[in-house]
Amino acid sequence: MEDMANRNGKIKVNYQRTAKLAKAIVSKENRERIHHLKELQYPGTQLFPDAIVPKGIKEGSLEHALFLFHSVSIDSMRQSVHVYRVMRKIQEEMGSLTQLARMGKKRLENLLADDFGEVVRNPQNSTTDPVGTLLKNSRKLKKEYRGNPLNLRSENVEETLGRICEFNQFGNPKATQKIM
């Protein structure tokens, strides 16, 4: 077995092997198989709402990465079915999430209110402020990482996690998911 630590005692991650393993675990075939079994037990549920790629974008593209990045940032204390549905709606209306930083607050509130309720217009804290989270994160991503969440990746896991955790509503548990 290959030694995973370098001379400094830091763990080195082979991103290609990690990505290959993660893709195999959550392959479309496995998601469909698991979803089918779940559907038999609990009709009407969606086990993997993030697996529904918005119309007009290619799986694995920059647009897909942006869709997943922004969806994860607003999923705290919300049903994932609603989060991914509203993010697909935003993606489809805008045509490109690369322009999210330019979207007006009122327009974004209107798009989110149907699924999240009127609380989005008067948030009490960062968890109840998906509009602020989306705008803040999209601006930071554009300014510091050329608008591409894939640019958050660095040479080591600690630095990558640190970069992800700089964003609003991303803590270590979510950051770990993002790496996968």
Secondary structure, 3 states (H helix, E strand, C coil): CCCCECCCCCECCCHHHHHHHHHHHCCHHHHHHHHHHHHHHCCCCCCCHHHCCCCCCCCCCHHHHHHHHHHHHCCCCCCHHHHHHHHHHHHHHHCCHHHHHHCCHHHHHHHHHHHHCHHHHCCCCHHHCHHHHHHHHHHHHHHHHCCCHHHHCCCCHHHHHHHHHCCCCCCHHHHHHHHC
